[in-house]
Structures are given as structure tokens and as C-alpha cells.
């Protein structure tokens, strides 16, 4: 179950959780549609690919 936004904003994380968040952010794309497009284009050039697999999880 997802907590109310005010409760979620008050959530604190221990060092281990912060490290996990840090590592996960390295493999995620976060931002506006425009910034996501730019990130995908950069990855496209880096990996010389013409397609991506999108795993979207709405929480």
C-alpha cells in the first residue's frame, strides 16, 4: 500500500537504503519527457542501438 504523500515525504532512510537508492538511480531515467528523450538518445549513441525495452512500474 502506498502511504499518503505527506507521510512519504517525512520518511527517513538509513545508510544502507540510501546506498541502494544511489545505485538504483544509476540505472534509471528520471525527468521530464524532454530530458528522458535526451537521455535515451545518449544511450542510443553509446550502445549503438535502435530500440529499448521499457519496464514501467507504477507504484
Residue pairs with C-beta under 8 A, 6 or more apart in sequence:
2 8
2 59
3 11
13 21
29 36
29 39
29 40
30 36
31 39
40 52
43 49
43 52
44 50
44 52
